């Protein structure tokens, strides 16, 4: 049974990787910052029901749990990448502004 559980988990995780909307979650992290990361953690996409035709209840439970866990980790990771990039750009912009202000003040 444990081997069967592992096979179901592997299948669910592979499906989650292919189903994940990586670009959308990256943009959410970029545009919504920490709110995008929070949404990525909270939102849980259901796997398509067609994957459960002729499957046992145990298969469905294991699959859904594994699928959602993997999908959540992907969503959070990509939204965090977007967040880190936007924070980095803001920091660079702030440094640029401060250096411009200090240069301007020296010329006055």
N, C-alpha and C positions, 0 to 999 in steps of 0.2 A: 504494500500500500504506500509506503514511504517513497518508493521509486516512482509510482504513479503520481503522487503529490508533486514531486520534483518536476516531472514532465509537464504537468498542468501549469505549474508556476513558470517554467521556462517558456512555454507557449504564450501564456498571458503577458509576460514581460516583453517578449519579442513583438507581440501585437501592440502593446502599449507604446513601444519605441516607434513603430511604424505609424501609429495613429496620432501621436503627439503633434500638436500644432506649435512647433518650436519657435517659428518666426512670430507668431501671435504673442506668445509669452515673453519673448525677448522685447517686443515692442511695448508690451504692457509694463515691463520693468523699466524700460527707457522712458516712456511717457507718463506713467503713473507713479513712478519711484516705489516707495515702500508699500503703497497701496496695491501696486501691481503684484508685488511679492506676496502680500497678504491674500489677494484674490487667487493667486496661483496655488496657495496652500489650501484655501477653503474650497475652491471649485473642484467638483469631482464628476468627471465625464463618465457616463455609463458605457460599457462596451456594447456593440451592436448585438441585439437579441438573436440574430441569425447564427451567431457562433454557438448557441446553446441548444440547437435542434438535436434531439435524440441524446441529450447529455443528462447524467444523473444530477440530483440536487447537490450532492457533495462536490461534483465537478464544478458546478456553477458557483458555489460558494467560494471554493479555493481559487477559481479563475478570477472572479470579481475582486476578491481581496488582493490578489497578486497584481492584477491589472491596475487597480486604483492606486496601490502603493507605488508602483513603478511610474505611473503617469504623474502622480503628485511630485515625485522626486525630479522628474524631467521638467515639469512646469516650474517648480521652484528654482531649479538650477538656471534655466534660461531667463527667468525674470530677474534673478540675482545678477546674471551677467549684464543685462540691460541696466539694472540699477547701478552697478559698479562703473559702467561706462559713463552714464550720465553724471554721477557724482565726480568721477575723474575729470570730465569736461568742465563741470562747474568749478572745481578747484583750480584747474588750469586757467579758466577765465578770470577767476578772482585774483590769482597771482598776476596775470597780465594787467588787470585793472590797477592793482596796487602798485605794480612797478611803473605803470604809466603815470599814476598820480604822484609818486615820489620823484620821478624824473621831471615832471612838470613843475613841482614845487621847488626843485633845485634851480630851475631857470628863472624863477621869479625873484 
